[in-house]
Amino acid sequence: MEHRSGERRPCTMHASLLKGDIPLGTFPVHDVSSGGLSVTGTIAKLPYCCVLTVHLFYLDGCEPHTLETQAMVVHQRNGLIGFMWTGDNQYPFFATSLMPESGTGYRAIG
């Protein structure tokens, strides 16, 4: 069972996932918290505890801003892939780049 810390908030970002230099795809972010994030989608044969590079960004034509961090796969079920932040780029780095978006979720700012 996943025990991701922090309140999960809906989010309008997208995430490009890479395993090393191999792109695995771009997925809508379902929610984000101080402990990690969930994206909508599935990836065949993605191992549990695999650490991926995550590029977070928007597709809505607003100002370009990308956050890059590492996250570990903690589950893949019900059409969601769950990740936990890893390494040095955990909550403080991520949270300072987010602001509430009209009560509906979070939006990255430059």
Phi and psi restraints in degrees (range 20) as a CNS / XPLOR table:
assign (resid 1 and name C) (resid 2 and name N)
       (resid 2 and name CA) (resid 2 and name C) 1.0 -79.1 20.0 2
assign (resid 2 and name N) (resid 2 and name CA)
       (resid 2 and name C) (resid 3 and name N) 1.0 137.7 20.0 2
assign (resid 2 and name C) (resid 3 and name N)
       (resid 3 and name CA) (resid 3 and name C) 1.0 -126.4 20.0 2
assign (resid 3 and name N) (resid 3 and name CA)
       (resid 3 and name C) (resid 4 and name N) 1.0 59.5 20.0 2
assign (resid 3 and name C) (resid 4 and name N)
       (resid 4 and name CA) (resid 4 and name C) 1.0 -71.5 20.0 2
assign (resid 4 and name N) (resid 4 and name CA)
       (resid 4 and name C) (resid 5 and name N) 1.0 132.2 20.0 2
assign (resid 4 and name C) (resid 5 and name N)
       (resid 5 and name CA) (resid 5 and name C) 1.0 -81.0 20.0 2
assign (resid 5 and name N) (resid 5 and name CA)
       (resid 5 and name C) (resid 6 and name N) 1.0 158.4 20.0 2
assign (resid 5 and name C) (resid 6 and name N)
       (resid 6 and name CA) (resid 6 and name C) 1.0 87.7 20.0 2
assign (resid 6 and name N) (resid 6 and name CA)
       (resid 6 and name C) (resid 7 and name N) 1.0 160.4 20.0 2
assign (resid 6 and name C) (resid 7 and name N)
       (resid 7 and name CA) (resid 7 and name C) 1.0 -76.1 20.0 2
assign (resid 7 and name N) (resid 7 and name CA)
       (resid 7 and name C) (resid 8 and name N) 1.0 129.6 20.0 2
assign (resid 7 and name C) (resid 8 and name N)
       (resid 8 and name CA) (resid 8 and name C) 1.0 -79.9 20.0 2
assign (resid 8 and name N) (resid 8 and name CA)
       (resid 8 and name C) (resid 9 and name N) 1.0 128.1 20.0 2
assign (resid 8 and name C) (resid 9 and name N)
       (resid 9 and name CA) (resid 9 and name C) 1.0 -119.2 20.0 2
assign (resid 9 and name N) (resid 9 and name CA)
       (resid 9 and name C) (resid 10 and name N) 1.0 138.2 20.0 2
assign (resid 9 and name C) (resid 10 and name N)
       (resid 10 and name CA) (resid 10 and name C) 1.0 -61.4 20.0 2
assign (resid 10 and name N) (resid 10 and name CA)
       (resid 10 and name C) (resid 11 and name N) 1.0 155.8 20.0 2
assign (resid 10 and name C) (resid 11 and name N)
       (resid 11 and name CA) (resid 11 and name C) 1.0 -148.3 20.0 2
assign (resid 11 and name N) (resid 11 and name CA)
       (resid 11 and name C) (resid 12 and name N) 1.0 144.7 20.0 2
assign (resid 11 and name C) (resid 12 and name N)
       (resid 12 and name CA) (resid 12 and name C) 1.0 -101.6 20.0 2
assign (resid 12 and name N) (resid 12 and name CA)
       (resid 12 and name C) (resid 13 and name N) 1.0 12.3 20.0 2
assign (resid 12 and name C) (resid 13 and name N)
       (resid 13 and name CA) (resid 13 and name C) 1.0 -78.7 20.0 2
assign (resid 13 and name N) (resid 13 and name CA)
       (resid 13 and name C) (resid 14 and name N) 1.0 170.5 20.0 2
assign (resid 13 and name C) (resid 14 and name N)
       (resid 14 and name CA) (resid 14 and name C) 1.0 -121.8 20.0 2
assign (resid 14 and name N) (resid 14 and name CA)
       (resid 14 and name C) (resid 15 and name N) 1.0 157.5 20.0 2
assign (resid 14 and name C) (resid 15 and name N)
       (resid 15 and name CA) (resid 15 and name C) 1.0 -128.5 20.0 2
assign (resid 15 and name N) (resid 15 and name CA)
       (resid 15 and name C) (resid 16 and name N) 1.0 125.5 20.0 2
assign (resid 15 and name C) (resid 16 and name N)
       (resid 16 and name CA) (resid 16 and name C) 1.0 -94.0 20.0 2
assign (resid 16 and name N) (resid 16 and name CA)
       (resid 16 and name C) (resid 17 and name N) 1.0 128.2 20.0 2
assign (resid 16 and name C) (resid 17 and name N)
       (resid 17 and name CA) (resid 17 and name C) 1.0 -109.1 20.0 2
assign (resid 17 and name N) (resid 17 and name CA)
       (resid 17 and name C) (resid 18 and name N) 1.0 134.9 20.0 2
assign (resid 17 and name C) (resid 18 and name N)
       (resid 18 and name CA) (resid 18 and name C) 1.0 -130.5 20.0 2
assign (resid 18 and name N) (resid 18 and name CA)
       (resid 18 and name C) (resid 19 and name N) 1.0 139.3 20.0 2
assign (resid 18 and name C) (resid 19 and name N)
       (resid 19 and name CA) (resid 19 and name C) 1.0 -110.0 20.0 2
assign (resid 19 and name N) (resid 19 and name CA)
       (resid 19 and name C) (resid 20 and name N) 1.0 102.6 20.0 2
assign (resid 19 and name C) (resid 20 and name N)
       (resid 20 and name CA) (resid 20 and name C) 1.0 66.9 20.0 2
assign (resid 20 and name N) (resid 20 and name CA)
       (resid 20 and name C) (resid 21 and name N) 1.0 -124.3 20.0 2
assign (resid 20 and name C) (resid 21 and name N)
       (resid 21 and name CA) (resid 21 and name C) 1.0 -97.8 20.0 2
assign (resid 21 and name N) (resid 21 and name CA)
       (resid 21 and name C) (resid 22 and name N) 1.0 5.3 20.0 2
assign (resid 21 and name C) (resid 22 and name N)
       (resid 22 and name CA) (resid 22 and name C) 1.0 -95.1 20.0 2
assign (resid 22 and name N) (resid 22 and name CA)
       (resid 22 and name C) (resid 23 and name N) 1.0 114.5 20.0 2
assign (resid 22 and name C) (resid 23 and name N)
       (resid 23 and name CA) (resid 23 and name C) 1.0 -69.8 20.0 2
assign (resid 23 and name N) (resid 23 and name CA)
       (resid 23 and name C) (resid 24 and name N) 1.0 133.5 20.0 2
assign (resid 23 and name C) (resid 24 and name N)
       (resid 24 and name CA) (resid 24 and name C) 1.0 -102.3 20.0 2
assign (resid 24 and name N) (resid 24 and name CA)
       (resid 24 and name C) (resid 25 and name N) 1.0 -14.0 20.0 2
assign (resid 24 and name C) (resid 25 and name N)
       (resid 25 and name CA) (resid 25 and name C) 1.0 135.0 20.0 2
assign (resid 25 and name N) (resid 25 and name CA)
       (resid 25 and name C) (resid 26 and name N) 1.0 171.5 20.0 2
assign (resid 25 and name C) (resid 26 and name N)
       (resid 26 and name CA) (resid 26 and name C) 1.0 -117.8 20.0 2
assign (resid 26 and name N) (resid 26 and name CA)
       (resid 26 and name C) (resid 27 and name N) 1.0 132.3 20.0 2
assign (resid 26 and name C) (resid 27 and name N)
       (resid 27 and name CA) (resid 27 and name C) 1.0 -134.5 20.0 2
assign (resid 27 and name N) (resid 27 and name CA)
       (resid 27 and name C) (resid 28 and name N) 1.0 147.2 20.0 2
assign (resid 27 and name C) (resid 28 and name N)
       (resid 28 and name CA) (resid 28 and name C) 1.0 -67.7 20.0 2
assign (resid 28 and name N) (resid 28 and name CA)
       (resid 28 and name C) (resid 29 and name N) 1.0 138.4 20.0 2
assign (resid 28 and name C) (resid 29 and name N)
       (resid 29 and name CA) (resid 29 and name C) 1.0 -78.6 20.0 2
assign (resid 29 and name N) (resid 29 and name CA)
       (resid 29 and name C) (resid 30 and name N) 1.0 127.3 20.0 2
assign (resid 29 and name C) (resid 30 and name N)
       (resid 30 and name CA) (resid 30 and name C) 1.0 -82.1 20.0 2
assign (resid 30 and name N) (resid 30 and name CA)
       (resid 30 and name C) (resid 31 and name N) 1.0 -48.9 20.0 2
assign (resid 30 and name C) (resid 31 and name N)
       (resid 31 and name CA) (resid 31 and name C) 1.0 -157.2 20.0 2
assign (resid 31 and name N) (resid 31 and name CA)
       (resid 31 and name C) (resid 32 and name N) 1.0 164.6 20.0 2
assign (resid 31 and name C) (resid 32 and name N)
       (resid 32 and name CA) (resid 32 and name C) 1.0 -140.8 20.0 2
assign (resid 32 and name N) (resid 32 and name CA)
       (resid 32 and name C) (resid 33 and name N) 1.0 147.7 20.0 2
assign (resid 32 and name C) (resid 33 and name N)
       (resid 33 and name CA) (resid 33 and name C) 1.0 -146.9 20.0 2
assign (resid 33 and name N) (resid 33 and name CA)
       (resid 33 and name C) (resid 34 and name N) 1.0 179.5 20.0 2
assign (resid 33 and name C) (resid 34 and name N)
       (resid 34 and name CA) (resid 34 and name C) 1.0 -66.0 20.0 2
assign (resid 34 and name N) (resid 34 and name CA)
       (resid 34 and name C) (resid 35 and name N) 1.0 -19.3 20.0 2
assign (resid 34 and name C) (resid 35 and name N)
       (resid 35 and name CA) (resid 35 and name C) 1.0 -98.2 20.0 2
assign (resid 35 and name N) (resid 35 and name CA)
       (resid 35 and name C) (resid 36 and name N) 1.0 -15.9 20.0 2
assign (resid 35 and name C) (resid 36 and name N)
       (resid 36 and name CA) (resid 36 and name C) 1.0 167.1 20.0 2
assign (resid 36 and name N) (resid 36 and name CA)
       (resid 36 and name C) (resid 37 and name N) 1.0 -155.8 20.0 2
assign (resid 36 and name C) (resid 37 and name N)
       (resid 37 and name CA) (resid 37 and name C) 1.0 -152.6 20.0 2
assign (resid 37 and name N) (resid 37 and name CA)
       (resid 37 and name C) (resid 38 and name N) 1.0 163.3 20.0 2
assign (resid 37 and name C) (resid 38 and name N)
       (resid 38 and name CA) (resid 38 and name C) 1.0 -124.3 20.0 2
assign (resid 38 and name N) (resid 38 and name CA)
       (resid 38 and name C) (resid 39 and name N) 1.0 139.3 20.0 2
assign (resid 38 and name C) (resid 39 and name N)
       (resid 39 and name CA) (resid 39 and name C) 1.0 -116.4 20.0 2
assign (resid 39 and name N) (resid 39 and name CA)
       (resid 39 and name C) (resid 40 and name N) 1.0 152.4 20.0 2
assign (resid 39 and name C) (resid 40 and name N)
       (resid 40 and name CA) (resid 40 and name C) 1.0 -86.5 20.0 2
assign (resid 40 and name N) (resid 40 and name CA)
       (resid 40 and name C) (resid 41 and name N) 1.0 120.7 20.0 2
assign (resid 40 and name C) (resid 41 and name N)
       (resid 41 and name CA) (resid 41 and name C) 1.0 147.2 20.0 2
assign (resid 41 and name N) (resid 41 and name CA)
       (resid 41 and name C) (resid 42 and name N) 1.0 179.8 20.0 2
assign (resid 41 and name C) (resid 42 and name N)
       (resid 42 and name CA) (resid 42 and name C) 1.0 -140.8 20.0 2
assign (resid 42 and name N) (resid 42 and name CA)
       (resid 42 and name C) (resid 43 and name N) 1.0 150.6 20.0 2
assign (resid 42 and name C) (resid 43 and name N)
       (resid 43 and name CA) (resid 43 and name C) 1.0 -131.8 20.0 2
assign (resid 43 and name N) (resid 43 and name CA)
       (resid 43 and name C) (resid 44 and name N) 1.0 120.5 20.0 2
assign (resid 43 and name C) (resid 44 and name N)
       (resid 44 and name CA) (resid 44 and name C) 1.0 -61.9 20.0 2
assign (resid 44 and name N) (resid 44 and name CA)
       (resid 44 and name C) (resid 45 and name N) 1.0 138.8 20.0 2
assign (resid 44 and name C) (resid 45 and name N)
       (resid 45 and name CA) (resid 45 and name C) 1.0 57.1 20.0 2
assign (resid 45 and name N) (resid 45 and name CA)
       (resid 45 and name C) (resid 46 and name N) 1.0 36.5 20.0 2
assign (resid 45 and name C) (resid 46 and name N)
       (resid 46 and name CA) (resid 46 and name C) 1.0 -88.1 20.0 2
assign (resid 46 and name N) (resid 46 and name CA)
       (resid 46 and name C) (resid 47 and name N) 1.0 112.1 20.0 2
assign (resid 46 and name C) (resid 47 and name N)
       (resid 47 and name CA) (resid 47 and name C) 1.0 -72.0 20.0 2
assign (resid 47 and name N) (resid 47 and name CA)
       (resid 47 and name C) (resid 48 and name N) 1.0 145.1 20.0 2
assign (resid 47 and name C) (resid 48 and name N)
       (resid 48 and name CA) (resid 48 and name C) 1.0 -60.5 20.0 2
assign (resid 48 and name N) (resid 48 and name CA)
       (resid 48 and name C) (resid 49 and name N) 1.0 140.9 20.0 2
assign (resid 48 and name C) (resid 49 and name N)
       (resid 49 and name CA) (resid 49 and name C) 1.0 72.1 20.0 2
assign (resid 49 and name N) (resid 49 and name CA)
       (resid 49 and name C) (resid 50 and name N) 1.0 8.0 20.0 2
assign (resid 49 and name C) (resid 50 and name N)
       (resid 50 and name CA) (resid 50 and name C) 1.0 -70.9 20.0 2
assign (resid 50 and name N) (resid 50 and name CA)
       (resid 50 and name C) (resid 51 and name N) 1.0 133.0 20.0 2
assign (resid 50 and name C) (resid 51 and name N)
       (resid 51 and name CA) (resid 51 and name C) 1.0 -97.2 20.0 2
assign (resid 51 and name N) (resid 51 and name CA)
       (resid 51 and name C) (resid 52 and name N) 1.0 126.6 20.0 2
assign (resid 51 and name C) (resid 52 and name N)
       (resid 52 and name CA) (resid 52 and name C) 1.0 -118.9 20.0 2
assign (resid 52 and name N) (resid 52 and name CA)
       (resid 52 and name C) (resid 53 and name N) 1.0 157.3 20.0 2
assign (resid 52 and name C) (resid 53 and name N)
       (resid 53 and name CA) (resid 53 and name C) 1.0 -86.6 20.0 2
assign (resid 53 and name N) (resid 53 and name CA)
       (resid 53 and name C) (resid 54 and name N) 1.0 133.9 20.0 2
assign (resid 53 and name C) (resid 54 and name N)
       (resid 54 and name CA) (resid 54 and name C) 1.0 -120.5 20.0 2
assign (resid 54 and name N) (resid 54 and name CA)
       (resid 54 and name C) (resid 55 and name N) 1.0 122.1 20.0 2
assign (resid 54 and name C) (resid 55 and name N)
       (resid 55 and name CA) (resid 55 and name C) 1.0 -105.5 20.0 2
assign (resid 55 and name N) (resid 55 and name CA)
       (resid 55 and name C) (resid 56 and name N) 1.0 117.0 20.0 2
assign (resid 55 and name C) (resid 56 and name N)
       (resid 56 and name CA) (resid 56 and name C) 1.0 -101.4 20.0 2
assign (resid 56 and name N) (resid 56 and name CA)
       (resid 56 and name C) (resid 57 and name N) 1.0 134.6 20.0 2
assign (resid 56 and name C) (resid 57 and name N)
       (resid 57 and name CA) (resid 57 and name C) 1.0 -160.9 20.0 2
assign (resid 57 and name N) (resid 57 and name CA)
       (resid 57 and name C) (resid 58 and name N) 1.0 174.9 20.0 2
assign (resid 57 and name C) (resid 58 and name N)
       (resid 58 and name CA) (resid 58 and name C) 1.0 -111.1 20.0 2
assign (resid 58 and name N) (resid 58 and name CA)
       (resid 58 and name C) (resid 59 and name N) 1.0 150.8 20.0 2
assign (resid 58 and name C) (resid 59 and name N)
       (resid 59 and name CA) (resid 59 and name C) 1.0 -112.5 20.0 2
assign (resid 59 and name N) (resid 59 and name CA)
       (resid 59 and name C) (resid 60 and name N) 1.0 17.0 20.0 2
assign (resid 59 and name C) (resid 60 and name N)
       (resid 60 and name CA) (resid 60 and name C) 1.0 -97.7 20.0 2
assign (resid 60 and name N) (resid 60 and name CA)
       (resid 60 and name C) (resid 61 and name N) 1.0 10.5 20.0 2
assign (resid 60 and name C) (resid 61 and name N)
       (resid 61 and name CA) (resid 61 and name C) 1.0 82.3 20.0 2
assign (resid 61 and name N) (resid 61 and name CA)
       (resid 61 and name C) (resid 62 and name N) 1.0 1.6 20.0 2
assign (resid 61 and name C) (resid 62 and name N)
       (resid 62 and name CA) (resid 62 and name C) 1.0 -76.6 20.0 2
assign (resid 62 and name N) (resid 62 and name CA)
       (resid 62 and name C) (resid 63 and name N) 1.0 -176.7 20.0 2
assign (resid 62 and name C) (resid 63 and name N)
       (resid 63 and name CA) (resid 63 and name C) 1.0 -52.3 20.0 2
assign (resid 63 and name N) (resid 63 and name CA)
       (resid 63 and name C) (resid 64 and name N) 1.0 135.1 20.0 2
assign (resid 63 and name C) (resid 64 and name N)
       (resid 64 and name CA) (resid 64 and name C) 1.0 -71.2 20.0 2
assign (resid 64 and name N) (resid 64 and name CA)
       (resid 64 and name C) (resid 65 and name N) 1.0 132.7 20.0 2
assign (resid 64 and name C) (resid 65 and name N)
       (resid 65 and name CA) (resid 65 and name C) 1.0 -157.2 20.0 2
assign (resid 65 and name N) (resid 65 and name CA)
       (resid 65 and name C) (resid 66 and name N) 1.0 127.9 20.0 2
assign (resid 65 and name C) (resid 66 and name N)
       (resid 66 and name CA) (resid 66 and name C) 1.0 -126.6 20.0 2
assign (resid 66 and name N) (resid 66 and name CA)
       (resid 66 and name C) (resid 67 and name N) 1.0 135.7 20.0 2
assign (resid 66 and name C) (resid 67 and name N)
       (resid 67 and name CA) (resid 67 and name C) 1.0 -109.5 20.0 2
assign (resid 67 and name N) (resid 67 and name CA)
       (resid 67 and name C) (resid 68 and name N) 1.0 136.1 20.0 2
assign (resid 67 and name C) (resid 68 and name N)
       (resid 68 and name CA) (resid 68 and name C) 1.0 -119.7 20.0 2
assign (resid 68 and name N) (resid 68 and name CA)
       (resid 68 and name C) (resid 69 and name N) 1.0 133.3 20.0 2
assign (resid 68 and name C) (resid 69 and name N)
       (resid 69 and name CA) (resid 69 and name C) 1.0 -152.2 20.0 2
assign (resid 69 and name N) (resid 69 and name CA)
       (resid 69 and name C) (resid 70 and name N) 1.0 178.0 20.0 2
assign (resid 69 and name C) (resid 70 and name N)
       (resid 70 and name CA) (resid 70 and name C) 1.0 -111.7 20.0 2
assign (resid 70 and name N) (resid 70 and name CA)
       (resid 70 and name C) (resid 71 and name N) 1.0 144.8 20.0 2
assign (resid 70 and name C) (resid 71 and name N)
       (resid 71 and name CA) (resid 71 and name C) 1.0 -147.6 20.0 2
assign (resid 71 and name N) (resid 71 and name CA)
       (resid 71 and name C) (resid 72 and name N) 1.0 147.8 20.0 2
assign (resid 71 and name C) (resid 72 and name N)
       (resid 72 and name CA) (resid 72 and name C) 1.0 -104.7 20.0 2
assign (resid 72 and name N) (resid 72 and name CA)
       (resid 72 and name C) (resid 73 and name N) 1.0 136.2 20.0 2
assign (resid 72 and name C) (resid 73 and name N)
       (resid 73 and name CA) (resid 73 and name C) 1.0 -68.9 20.0 2
assign (resid 73 and name N) (resid 73 and name CA)
       (resid 73 and name C) (resid 74 and name N) 1.0 124.9 20.0 2
assign (resid 73 and name C) (resid 74 and name N)
       (resid 74 and name CA) (resid 74 and name C) 1.0 -112.4 20.0 2
assign (resid 74 and name N) (resid 74 and name CA)
       (resid 74 and name C) (resid 75 and name N) 1.0 -20.6 20.0 2
assign (resid 74 and name C) (resid 75 and name N)
       (resid 75 and name CA) (resid 75 and name C) 1.0 -166.0 20.0 2
assign (resid 75 and name N) (resid 75 and name CA)
       (resid 75 and name C) (resid 76 and name N) 1.0 162.1 20.0 2
assign (resid 75 and name C) (resid 76 and name N)
       (resid 76 and name CA) (resid 76 and name C) 1.0 -146.5 20.0 2
assign (resid 76 and name N) (resid 76 and name CA)
       (resid 76 and name C) (resid 77 and name N) 1.0 100.2 20.0 2
assign (resid 76 and name C) (resid 77 and name N)
       (resid 77 and name CA) (resid 77 and name C) 1.0 -157.8 20.0 2
assign (resid 77 and name N) (resid 77 and name CA)
       (resid 77 and name C) (resid 78 and name N) 1.0 156.8 20.0 2
assign (resid 77 and name C) (resid 78 and name N)
       (resid 78 and name CA) (resid 78 and name C) 1.0 52.0 20.0 2
assign (resid 78 and name N) (resid 78 and name CA)
       (resid 78 and name C) (resid 79 and name N) 1.0 36.1 20.0 2
assign (resid 78 and name C) (resid 79 and name N)
       (resid 79 and name CA) (resid 79 and name C) 1.0 76.3 20.0 2
assign (resid 79 and name N) (resid 79 and name CA)
       (resid 79 and name C) (resid 80 and name N) 1.0 12.0 20.0 2
assign (resid 79 and name C) (resid 80 and name N)
       (resid 80 and name CA) (resid 80 and name C) 1.0 -124.9 20.0 2
assign (resid 80 and name N) (resid 80 and name CA)
       (resid 80 and name C) (resid 81 and name N) 1.0 146.2 20.0 2
assign (resid 80 and name C) (resid 81 and name N)
       (resid 81 and name CA) (resid 81 and name C) 1.0 -112.4 20.0 2
assign (resid 81 and name N) (resid 81 and name CA)
       (resid 81 and name C) (resid 82 and name N) 1.0 122.0 20.0 2
assign (resid 81 and name C) (resid 82 and name N)
       (resid 82 and name CA) (resid 82 and name C) 1.0 -99.4 20.0 2
assign (resid 82 and name N) (resid 82 and name CA)
       (resid 82 and name C) (resid 83 and name N) 1.0 137.5 20.0 2
assign (resid 82 and name C) (resid 83 and name N)
       (resid 83 and name CA) (resid 83 and name C) 1.0 -129.0 20.0 2
assign (resid 83 and name N) (resid 83 and name CA)
       (resid 83 and name C) (resid 84 and name N) 1.0 150.0 20.0 2
assign (resid 83 and name C) (resid 84 and name N)
       (resid 84 and name CA) (resid 84 and name C) 1.0 -116.6 20.0 2
assign (resid 84 and name N) (resid 84 and name CA)
       (resid 84 and name C) (resid 85 and name N) 1.0 133.9 20.0 2
assign (resid 84 and name C) (resid 85 and name N)
       (resid 85 and name CA) (resid 85 and name C) 1.0 -59.6 20.0 2
assign (resid 85 and name N) (resid 85 and name CA)
       (resid 85 and name C) (resid 86 and name N) 1.0 144.3 20.0 2
assign (resid 85 and name C) (resid 86 and name N)
       (resid 86 and name CA) (resid 86 and name C) 1.0 -133.2 20.0 2
assign (resid 86 and name N) (resid 86 and name CA)
       (resid 86 and name C) (resid 87 and name N) 1.0 170.3 20.0 2
assign (resid 86 and name C) (resid 87 and name N)
       (resid 87 and name CA) (resid 87 and name C) 1.0 68.6 20.0 2
assign (resid 87 and name N) (resid 87 and name CA)
       (resid 87 and name C) (resid 88 and name N) 1.0 -157.3 20.0 2
assign (resid 87 and name C) (resid 88 and name N)
       (resid 88 and name CA) (resid 88 and name C) 1.0 -76.4 20.0 2
assign (resid 88 and name N) (resid 88 and name CA)
       (resid 88 and name C) (resid 89 and name N) 1.0 -22.8 20.0 2
assign (resid 88 and name C) (resid 89 and name N)
       (resid 89 and name CA) (resid 89 and name C) 1.0 -91.8 20.0 2
assign (resid 89 and name N) (resid 89 and name CA)
       (resid 89 and name C) (resid 90 and name N) 1.0 63.1 20.0 2
assign (resid 89 and name C) (resid 90 and name N)
       (resid 90 and name CA) (resid 90 and name C) 1.0 -96.9 20.0 2
assign (resid 90 and name N) (resid 90 and name CA)
       (resid 90 and name C) (resid 91 and name N) 1.0 -155.7 20.0 2
assign (resid 90 and name C) (resid 91 and name N)
       (resid 91 and name CA) (resid 91 and name C) 1.0 -47.6 20.0 2
assign (resid 91 and name N) (resid 91 and name CA)
       (resid 91 and name C) (resid 92 and name N) 1.0 -51.4 20.0 2
assign (resid 91 and name C) (resid 92 and name N)
       (resid 92 and name CA) (resid 92 and name C) 1.0 -56.7 20.0 2
assign (resid 92 and name N) (resid 92 and name CA)
       (resid 92 and name C) (resid 93 and name N) 1.0 -43.4 20.0 2
assign (resid 92 and name C) (resid 93 and name N)
       (resid 93 and name CA) (resid 93 and name C) 1.0 -61.4 20.0 2
assign (resid 93 and name N) (resid 93 and name CA)
       (resid 93 and name C) (resid 94 and name N) 1.0 -46.1 20.0 2
assign (resid 93 and name C) (resid 94 and name N)
       (resid 94 and name CA) (resid 94 and name C) 1.0 -71.0 20.0 2
assign (resid 94 and name N) (resid 94 and name CA)
       (resid 94 and name C) (resid 95 and name N) 1.0 -45.0 20.0 2
assign (resid 94 and name C) (resid 95 and name N)
       (resid 95 and name CA) (resid 95 and name C) 1.0 -64.9 20.0 2
assign (resid 95 and name N) (resid 95 and name CA)
       (resid 95 and name C) (resid 96 and name N) 1.0 -33.5 20.0 2
assign (resid 95 and name C) (resid 96 and name N)
       (resid 96 and name CA) (resid 96 and name C) 1.0 -70.8 20.0 2
assign (resid 96 and name N) (resid 96 and name CA)
       (resid 96 and name C) (resid 97 and name N) 1.0 -12.6 20.0 2
assign (resid 96 and name C) (resid 97 and name N)
       (resid 97 and name CA) (resid 97 and name C) 1.0 -100.8 20.0 2
assign (resid 97 and name N) (resid 97 and name CA)
       (resid 97 and name C) (resid 98 and name N) 1.0 9.7 20.0 2
assign (resid 97 and name C) (resid 98 and name N)
       (resid 98 and name CA) (resid 98 and name C) 1.0 -121.7 20.0 2
assign (resid 98 and name N) (resid 98 and name CA)
       (resid 98 and name C) (resid 99 and name N) 1.0 151.2 20.0 2
assign (resid 98 and name C) (resid 99 and name N)
       (resid 99 and name CA) (resid 99 and name C) 1.0 -142.0 20.0 2
assign (resid 99 and name N) (resid 99 and name CA)
       (resid 99 and name C) (resid 100 and name N) 1.0 152.2 20.0 2
assign (resid 99 and name C) (resid 100 and name N)
       (resid 100 and name CA) (resid 100 and name C) 1.0 -60.5 20.0 2
assign (resid 100 and name N) (resid 100 and name CA)
       (resid 100 and name C) (resid 101 and name N) 1.0 142.7 20.0 2
assign (resid 100 and name C) (resid 101 and name N)
       (resid 101 and name CA) (resid 101 and name C) 1.0 -115.3 20.0 2
assign (resid 101 and name N) (resid 101 and name CA)
       (resid 101 and name C) (resid 102 and name N) 1.0 90.8 20.0 2
assign (resid 101 and name C) (resid 102 and name N)
       (resid 102 and name CA) (resid 102 and name C) 1.0 50.8 20.0 2
assign (resid 102 and name N) (resid 102 and name CA)
       (resid 102 and name C) (resid 103 and name N) 1.0 34.3 20.0 2
assign (resid 102 and name C) (resid 103 and name N)
       (resid 103 and name CA) (resid 103 and name C) 1.0 72.6 20.0 2
assign (resid 103 and name N) (resid 103 and name CA)
       (resid 103 and name C) (resid 104 and name N) 1.0 0.8 20.0 2
assign (resid 103 and name C) (resid 104 and name N)
       (resid 104 and name CA) (resid 104 and name C) 1.0 -98.1 20.0 2
assign (resid 104 and name N) (resid 104 and name CA)
       (resid 104 and name C) (resid 105 and name N) 1.0 -15.3 20.0 2
assign (resid 104 and name C) (resid 105 and name N)
       (resid 105 and name CA) (resid 105 and name C) 1.0 167.5 20.0 2
assign (resid 105 and name N) (resid 105 and name CA)
       (resid 105 and name C) (resid 106 and name N) 1.0 -155.3 20.0 2
assign (resid 105 and name C) (resid 106 and name N)
       (resid 106 and name CA) (resid 106 and name C) 1.0 -122.1 20.0 2
assign (resid 106 and name N) (resid 106 and name CA)
       (resid 106 and name C) (resid 107 and name N) 1.0 149.2 20.0 2
assign (resid 106 and name C) (resid 107 and name N)
       (resid 107 and name CA) (resid 107 and name C) 1.0 -133.3 20.0 2
assign (resid 107 and name N) (resid 107 and name CA)
       (resid 107 and name C) (resid 108 and name N) 1.0 133.3 20.0 2
assign (resid 107 and name C) (resid 108 and name N)
       (resid 108 and name CA) (resid 108 and name C) 1.0 -71.2 20.0 2
assign (resid 108 and name N) (resid 108 and name CA)
       (resid 108 and name C) (resid 109 and name N) 1.0 145.2 20.0 2
assign (resid 108 and name C) (resid 109 and name N)
       (resid 109 and name CA) (resid 109 and name C) 1.0 -126.7 20.0 2
assign (resid 109 and name N) (resid 109 and name CA)
       (resid 109 and name C) (resid 110 and name N) 1.0 153.8 20.0 2
